Amino acid sequence: CHGLDGLSKLPDAPNIAGNPEGYLVKSLNAFRKGERKNDMMSIVAEKLTDQDVADLAAYYAAIEGTVKLPQP
């Protein structure tokens, strides 16, 4: 849903590229524990190990993005 580049492929999935690593770890752990719910993420996250969470958070946090302002 978020793609290898962390840019959402679905309208209901947020972009996660460049988010702070701590935020991503906290979010993934909340999905794993059932504290945060989403039909897709809850299923995917429950199978992740602590190392998976750390690796995914580091990967997506390291992606640098650029913002393009809309043209008037």
Secondary structure, DSSP 8 states (H G I E B T S, - for coil): ---TTS--SSTTS---TT--HHHHHHHHHHHHHTSS--HHHHHHHTT--HHHHHHHHHHHHH----------
